Amino acid sequence: MKTVEIIGYKRANLGKSVAKRLRAEGNVPCVLYGGDEQIHFYAPMILFRELVYTDKAHFVNLNVEGQEYQAIMQDIQFHPVSEVILHVDFLQLFEGKTIKMDIPVHFEGDAPGVTKGGTLIKKRRYLKVKALPKDMPEYITVNLSKLDFGKAIKVGEIEEQNFEILDSKIASVAVVEIPRALRGKTQEADAEEAEEAGEAAAEGAEG
């Protein structure tokens, strides 16, 4: 997994007014926890672009006034209107200690059900994964090439490679819904097949 570097500066004051001023100056208030003590700091908002606006997970190398920490982004808060980053929580990493991360799902292949006119519904764009840092994937690939009408790919069908997916095994990751316009035709076709089968069985019995 790739690593993004964030350069930060310690915060002496933790009040709301100070945090507001930091944001106005283009910085993000942050906290690092998971180690011996919590470290409150701020970092330029521009440094978060590669970490936040991406379809892959990343580790973070935090450099806070020369002291470096390996971490992951654990939580992020956005302004409800402007979507400016308000606050970020980081979790410190330690070799040999498992972590949990939301890992993006990458869909590949063409679903046969979509080719027939169905609609692909992506139920989960992230999966909660537990693994050692060295085994944590940047993303999880889900192949759609066997996904037909009315079918779903379940979490339990995804291969786990030295990591554990914590989402329910029966939860759907992607489904192909049958359009309303085609549902009637599908039902009619099923009814006709059933009727023809019944007639054939009756003829066979008479014979």
Number of C-alpha atoms within 10 A of each C-alpha: 14 10 16 18 16 19 18 23 16 15 16 9 11 11 8 9 9 14 20 14 11 19 19 10 11 13 23 24 25 21 16 21 16 13 12 7 8 13 15 19 21 22 23 17 18 11 16 17 10 14 19 14 8 10 16 19 21 23 19 21 18 23 16 18 11 10 9 14 17 17 23 25 19 15 10 13 12 12 10 9 6 7 9 14 19 19 18 19 17 21 20 20 21 15 9 10 9 15 16 18 21 19 22 20 19 14 16 11 11 14 20 16 22 18 11 12 15 20 17 21 13 15 13 14 15 17 19 14 19 19 19 16 21 11 13 23 21 17 18 19 14 18 16 21 13 14 20 21 21 13 15 22 22 15 20 15 12 15 13 11 11 12 17 14 21 14 15 12 13 12 14 19 23 22 24 23 19 21 12 10 9 13 12 12 11 13 11 12 12 12 12 12 12 12 12 12 12 12 12 12 12 11 10 9 8 7 6
